[in-house]
Amino acid sequence: MSFNLAGAVAVLTGAGGGMGAELAVQLAAKGTNLALVDRDGEGLRATAARIAGGVKVSTHVMDVSDASAIEAFPATVLEAHGRVSVLISNAGVALAGTFEQASLADFEWLMNINFWGGVRLTHAFLPALRRERMAQIMLVSSVFGLIGPPGQTAYSASKFALRGFGEALRHELAQSGIGVTIVHPGGVNTNIARSARIGEKMDSRAALAGVALFQKMLKT
């Protein structure tokens, strides 16, 4: 059975730019009401400004690594929109450097956003999604959630973890009317590489050169 996005209410993280902003515009064109989330308030306002009338849009400045903020967030969205039928966990960050060049604090920072952000959001919104006849959860993993290249230990670990979480959750919710989709984009030309954190023990000049080279390969 197909899912009708017209009239749905979608929570979308990482909506301040890149894929999140484009998803927001495309969802709005299909008649989806939106609760847009990003830690970048200016980026959120720019995304909201691109959306034509006809749908309800709320913007929420929030860091998805903030566990207490996520726990309280469903009440805010329900107050603004009355219901939630789609959850898209898209927010993500990158870390430049090998495993030995990154500190455990670097590793934990990335996992708190890329993996725990998606898990906590799903946990927080699942009760609201269960109240819908049909609902959807979309977790944005990566091609690096399918393969683990050198220099991507933290990022690949987070995306493999998100993939495993989503695949198991899909089976658990199979009879619930809640669909779970895990998306594995390839190299997309967003700001994620340019804004990557540099590993604690990595030479900053080498990191910048690596980011510049990687950026040249992003064509989509």
N, C-alpha and C positions, 0 to 999 in steps of 0.2 A: 504494500500500500504506500503510495507516495505521500510525502509530507508537504503540506501547503504552508508556504512561508507568508502568504498574505494574511495580515492580522496577527501574526505571531509576535511574541516579545522575546528578543534576543539580548542576552548579556554577552558582550564582546570585549575581551581584554586586549591590550596592546593596540588600541584603536587610534592612538595619536600619530600614526604614520605607517609607512610600509604596507604590508599585506593587510594589517588590521584596518587601516583607513580605506583601502580599496574594497575590502569585504563589507565595511559599513555602507559605502555608497551603493554597492551592488544589492545588498540586502534591502536597503531602503527603496530601491527601484522596484523590488518585488513586493513592496507593501509591508515590510517587517518593521515593527516598532523597536527602538534600540536603547539599551542602557550601555553607553560607551565608557570604557575604563582605560585609564593610562596614568602613569605618574607624571606625565608631561601635560600640564594644563593647557599650555599654548597650542600644543599639537592636537589636543582634543577639540579645542575651539575651532581650529582650522578644519578638522574633519567634519564637525557638525555644520560648519558654514557651507560645505560642499553638498549637503543633503537638501534636496528640494522638499517642499511641503507635502502634506498628505500622510505623514507618519509622525509619531511622537518620539522625540529624541531627548534623553537625559544624559548628562555627562558627569563623570565621577572621577575625581583625582584620587588615585589609590595605588600603593605599591603592593603587588601581589605576593611579596615576601612577608608582608605584615599579617601574621596569623589572626590577631585580634580584630583587625580591620575587615578581613574576609569573613570572620564569624558573624560580625554585625551587619555585613553588607546586604544579605537577602532582604532584611526588613526595609532597608532604604529603597531597594528596587521595587519591592512589592507596594510600598507606599506610593511610589511614582507611577507604576504601571499596572498594579493590581494582580499581575500574574507573571510567570516566566515559563516559556516553552522551549527555548533554545539556549544552550550555554556553549560558547566558543572560547576555549582557553588558548589564546594565541600569543600572549606576552612571553618574550624570551630574551635572553642575553647571551653573549659569547665571552670566551676567555682565551687570550692569546698565550701560547706557551705549552711546553711539554709537561708531563706529570711532575718531573723533577724541578721545573722552573716555576710551578705554581705552588702556593702554600695551601694548607688544608683550609684556611680561612677563605681563600679564593674559591676553592672547590665547593665549600658549604654555601657561599654567597650565590653561586650559579645554581646549585641544586635547589636552594630555597625559592628561586624564581621559576626555573624551567620545569622542575618536577613537583615540588611541594605546592607551588602556586596552583597548578592544575588539579592536584589531589584535593587540596583544601577547598578550592572553589566548587569542585564536584560534590564534596561532602556537605558543604554549606547549602548548595542549591538543590540537592537531590529531593528533599521533602517537597519543595515547590514544584519541581518537575514531575513528581509522582502524582500530583493533583491534576495533571493534564491528561486528556484522553490519549494524546500522542505527544512526544517530546523528543528532543535531540540533544546529544552531547557531542561536541567535536573537540578533539585534542590535537593540537598542531605539534607533531613530532618533527622529523627531518629525515632526509636521506641518510644523515649520520645516525639515525635511529635504526638503520638497516645495515650499515657498514661502519666500522670504527677506524678512521684514518689516524696516522700519527699527528700529534699536536692537538688532538681533539678529545683527550681522555675525559675531561669534565663534561664537555658538551655532549659527546656521544653517550656517556653514562646517563645523563639526564634524559636524553631522548629515547634511548633503549628502555629506560625505566618507565617513561610515559607510555611507550608502546605496550610494554607488558601489562601495565596497569589497565590501559584501555581495552586490550584484548580480553583480559580476564573479566573486566566489568561488563563488557558486551554480553558475555555468556551468562553472567549473573542476572542481567536485566532483560534477558531474551523474551520473557513472558510478560514484561511490565508495560510495554508500549513505549519504552524509552530506547531509542536507537543510539548507538555509540559508534562514532567514526574516528579513526586515527589517520591523520594526513601526514604524508612524508614529502614535503616540497624539496626540490633540488636547490641549486644556487639561485637565489632571488636577489635582485639588486636593491636591497634595503639598507638601512643604516646600521644593521646589527654588527657587521664586521668593523665599520668605522668607529663604532662606539664600544668595541670590545674592551674589557678590562685587561690590562697587561699583567701577566703573572709576576708575583713578587720577586722572583729571582731571574726574570728575563730582561735582557738588555733592551731598553726602550727604543733605540734606533733600529735594532733588528726586528722588533715587534712592528713598528710602523712600516718598515719595508715589506714585511710579510703581509700585513693588512692591505697595503697598496697593491701587491701582486695578486692577492686573493680577490680584491675588488675588481680587477681587470677581467677575471674569469666569470663574473656574474653578469649574465646576459639577459635573464628573464625579468 
